[in-house]
Amino acid sequence: MKIERAAKAARAVEEAERTVWTGRRVLVAQAAVLAGLTLLLLVKEVPGMIREIKIYRMTGGRRAVRRYP
């Protein structure tokens, strides 16, 4: 009887350990989601950034201070 209870308890502990998410796993999952969202935002904004760079170059960039006071 005691052996059966001990075995049953051991099995329950093993199952609980397999299904419980540790803090490290949660942090890794959150970091993966955040990295994915950041990459998506960057890819979505690349055409706008390229357009802004072209406008900056057309206006003279840092040298434009002398021409446009």
C-alpha positions in Angstrom: 0.0 0.0 0.0 2.7 2.5 1.0 4.8 1.5 -2.1 1.8 2.1 -4.4 1.2 5.6 -2.9 4.9 6.5 -3.2 5.0 5.4 -6.9 1.8 7.2 -7.6 3.1 10.4 -5.9 6.4 10.0 -7.9 4.5 9.8 -11.1 2.4 12.8 -10.3 5.6 14.8 -9.5 7.1 13.8 -12.8 4.1 14.8 -14.8 3.9 18.1 -13.0 7.6 18.8 -13.7 7.1 18.2 -17.3 4.1 20.4 -17.7 5.1 23.4 -15.6 6.7 26.3 -17.4 9.7 27.6 -15.7 10.4 31.3 -15.5 13.3 31.0 -17.9 11.1 29.3 -20.6 8.6 32.1 -20.2 11.2 34.8 -20.6 12.7 33.1 -23.7 9.2 32.9 -25.2 8.5 36.6 -24.5 11.9 37.5 -26.0 11.1 35.6 -29.1 7.7 37.3 -29.5 9.3 40.7 -28.9 12.1 40.0 -31.4 9.5 38.9 -34.0 7.4 42.0 -33.6 10.5 44.3 -33.8 11.6 42.6 -37.0 8.1 42.9 -38.5 8.0 46.6 -37.6 11.4 47.2 -39.1 10.6 45.4 -42.4 7.3 47.4 -42.6 9.1 50.7 -42.1 12.1 50.2 -44.4 10.4 51.8 -47.5 9.6 55.0 -45.5 13.1 55.1 -44.1 14.6 54.9 -47.6 12.3 57.7 -48.8 13.4 59.9 -45.9 17.1 59.2 -46.6 16.6 60.2 -50.2 14.9 63.5 -49.2 17.7 64.2 -46.7 20.3 63.7 -49.5 18.3 65.9 -52.0 18.2 68.8 -49.5 22.0 68.6 -49.0 22.2 66.7 -45.7 24.5 68.2 -43.1 26.0 70.6 -45.6 22.7 72.3 -46.1 23.3 74.6 -43.1 25.3 77.0 -45.3 22.7 77.1 -48.1 19.5 77.3 -46.0 20.2 79.6 -43.0 
